[in-house]
Amino acid sequence: MTDKTYNVLFLCTHNSARSVMAECLLRRWGAGRFNAFSAGSFPSGTVNPHTIATLKAFNHKTDGLRSKSWDEFAQAGTPVMDFVFTVCDQTAGELCPVWPGAPLTAHWGVEDPAAAGGGEDKTMKAFRRAYVELESRIKIFSSLRVEALDNLTLQSSLHLIGTVRGPQDEAQPTGA
């Protein structure tokens, strides 16, 4: 067994919702084994307030979260990524930077909760649904014995995780 801590980058176009949630979720479920980061191809500059509300409702720390460009992680001196996951379809189709270290990649597309529309209740349900879907995938990912798998098996597992949708019943935040 290795004591290696793996670096993981979650990408989304605006880095304001799904990728930020994934970053927080991996910090929780992969604590000690993974360093989690998020970025966007065209960052909005702010984290969506519904993202913050959802994360706080599920007892995540939100201090220091910010919307940032993926260019920050392609520069010399930044952590070398072991894994890079796209969580939106638009980013998956974009030409990504060349990541130092040739990380394993996979697409874990999640419907954009910010596009839900239809009022506050419908929007918050969409954000909770995205959270639950990402949490299901990240729990599976963080339970993998990464160090025991060859790259081909690991790559195949990463792609399969991207098909997990999560429980059909909507999760409710603590105290809801």
C-alpha positions as CSV (number, residue, x, y, z in Angstrom):
1,M,0.0,0.0,0.0
2,T,1.2,3.5,-0.8
3,D,1.0,6.7,1.2
4,K,0.6,8.8,-2.0
5,T,-1.9,11.5,-1.9
6,Y,-3.5,11.9,-5.4
7,N,-4.4,15.3,-7.0
8,V,-7.8,15.5,-8.7
9,L,-9.1,18.4,-10.8
10,F,-12.8,18.8,-11.6
11,L,-13.6,20.9,-14.7
12,C,-16.7,22.7,-15.8
13,T,-17.2,25.6,-18.1
14,H,-17.9,28.3,-15.5
15,N,-16.5,26.7,-12.3
16,S,-19.5,28.0,-10.4
17,A,-21.6,24.9,-9.5
18,R,-20.9,21.3,-10.4
19,S,-17.1,21.4,-10.4
20,V,-17.1,23.3,-7.1
21,M,-19.5,20.8,-5.5
22,A,-17.3,17.9,-6.7
23,E,-14.2,19.6,-5.2
24,C,-16.0,19.9,-1.8
25,L,-17.3,16.4,-2.0
26,L,-13.9,14.8,-2.7
27,R,-12.4,16.8,0.2
28,R,-15.0,15.1,2.4
29,W,-15.0,11.6,1.1
30,G,-11.4,11.4,0.0
31,A,-9.8,13.2,3.0
32,G,-6.2,12.1,3.4
33,R,-6.0,10.2,0.1
34,F,-6.9,13.0,-2.4
35,N,-6.3,16.7,-2.9
36,A,-9.3,18.2,-4.7
37,F,-9.3,21.2,-7.0
38,S,-11.8,22.7,-9.5
39,A,-11.5,25.1,-12.4
40,G,-13.3,26.2,-15.5
41,S,-12.6,26.9,-19.1
42,F,-14.5,30.2,-19.0
43,P,-14.8,30.9,-15.2
44,S,-17.7,33.1,-14.1
45,G,-15.6,34.7,-11.4
46,T,-18.1,33.9,-8.7
47,V,-19.5,30.7,-7.2
48,N,-23.2,30.4,-7.8
49,P,-25.1,31.3,-4.6
50,H,-27.2,28.1,-4.9
51,T,-24.0,26.1,-4.9
52,I,-23.0,27.8,-1.6
53,A,-26.4,27.2,-0.2
54,T,-26.4,23.5,-1.2
55,L,-23.0,22.9,0.2
56,K,-23.8,24.6,3.5
57,A,-27.0,22.6,3.8
58,F,-25.0,19.5,3.6
59,N,-22.5,20.8,6.2
60,H,-19.6,21.6,3.8
61,K,-17.1,24.4,4.6
62,T,-17.3,27.0,1.8
63,D,-14.6,29.4,2.9
64,G,-12.2,30.2,0.2
65,L,-14.2,28.7,-2.7
66,R,-13.8,30.7,-5.8
67,S,-14.3,30.4,-9.6
68,K,-11.0,30.1,-11.3
69,S,-9.5,29.3,-14.7
70,W,-8.1,25.9,-15.6
71,D,-5.0,27.9,-16.8
72,E,-4.0,28.2,-13.1
73,F,-3.4,24.4,-13.1
74,A,-1.5,24.2,-16.4
75,Q,1.3,26.5,-15.1
76,A,4.7,25.4,-13.8
77,G,4.8,25.1,-10.1
78,T,1.2,24.0,-9.6
79,P,0.3,20.5,-8.3
80,V,0.6,17.8,-10.9
81,M,-2.8,16.2,-11.4
82,D,-3.2,12.4,-11.2
83,F,-6.9,12.6,-12.4
84,V,-8.9,15.2,-14.3
85,F,-12.7,14.9,-14.6
86,T,-15.0,17.0,-16.7
87,V,-18.5,17.3,-15.1
88,C,-20.3,19.2,-17.8
89,D,-20.8,18.2,-21.5
90,Q,-19.7,21.5,-22.9
91,T,-16.2,21.3,-21.2
92,A,-15.8,17.7,-22.3
93,G,-16.0,18.8,-25.9
94,E,-13.5,21.7,-25.5
95,L,-9.8,21.5,-26.2
96,C,-8.2,21.2,-22.7
97,P,-4.7,22.3,-21.8
98,V,-2.0,19.7,-21.8
99,W,-1.8,18.6,-18.2
100,P,1.7,18.0,-16.8
101,G,2.1,14.4,-15.7
102,A,-0.5,13.0,-18.2
103,P,-3.3,12.4,-15.7
104,L,-6.0,9.8,-16.2
105,T,-9.2,11.5,-17.4
106,A,-12.9,10.8,-17.6
107,H,-16.2,12.6,-18.3
108,W,-18.7,12.6,-15.5
109,G,-21.4,14.7,-17.0
110,V,-24.0,16.1,-14.7
111,E,-27.0,18.2,-15.8
112,D,-26.5,21.9,-15.2
113,P,-28.5,22.8,-12.1
114,A,-28.1,26.6,-12.9
115,A,-30.1,26.0,-16.1
116,A,-33.1,24.5,-14.3
117,G,-35.3,27.6,-14.2
118,G,-38.8,27.5,-12.9
119,G,-38.5,29.3,-9.6
120,E,-36.5,28.9,-6.4
121,D,-37.9,25.5,-5.3
122,K,-37.2,23.9,-8.7
123,T,-33.7,25.4,-8.8
124,M,-32.8,24.2,-5.3
125,K,-34.0,20.7,-6.2
126,A,-31.8,20.7,-9.3
127,F,-28.8,21.7,-7.2
128,R,-29.5,18.9,-4.7
129,R,-30.0,16.4,-7.5
130,A,-26.6,17.4,-9.0
131,Y,-25.0,17.2,-5.5
132,V,-26.4,13.7,-4.9
133,E,-25.3,12.5,-8.4
134,L,-21.7,13.8,-7.8
135,E,-21.6,12.4,-4.3
136,S,-22.6,8.9,-5.5
137,R,-19.7,9.0,-8.0
138,I,-17.2,10.5,-5.7
139,K,-18.0,7.9,-3.0
140,I,-17.3,5.2,-5.5
141,F,-14.1,6.9,-6.8
142,S,-12.7,7.5,-3.3
143,S,-13.3,3.9,-2.3
144,L,-11.2,2.6,-5.2
145,R,-7.8,1.1,-4.3
146,V,-6.1,3.3,-6.9
147,E,-2.6,2.1,-6.0
148,A,-3.7,-1.6,-6.6
149,L,-5.1,-1.1,-10.1
150,D,-3.3,-1.0,-13.4
151,N,-4.0,2.0,-15.6
152,L,-6.2,0.2,-18.0
153,T,-8.5,-1.2,-15.2
154,L,-8.4,2.2,-13.5
155,Q,-9.3,4.1,-16.7
156,S,-12.2,1.7,-17.3
157,S,-13.5,2.1,-13.7
158,L,-13.3,5.9,-14.1
159,H,-15.5,5.8,-17.2
160,L,-18.0,3.5,-15.5
161,I,-18.3,5.8,-12.5
162,G,-19.3,8.5,-14.9
163,T,-22.5,6.6,-15.6
164,V,-23.7,6.4,-12.0
165,R,-26.7,8.6,-11.4
166,G,-27.3,8.2,-7.7
167,P,-30.3,7.4,-5.7
168,Q,-33.7,8.2,-7.2
169,D,-35.0,9.8,-4.0
170,E,-33.7,13.3,-3.5
171,A,-31.3,13.6,-0.6
172,Q,-32.3,16.1,2.0
173,P,-29.8,18.3,3.8
174,T,-29.2,17.7,7.5
175,G,-32.0,19.3,9.4
176,A,-34.3,19.5,6.4
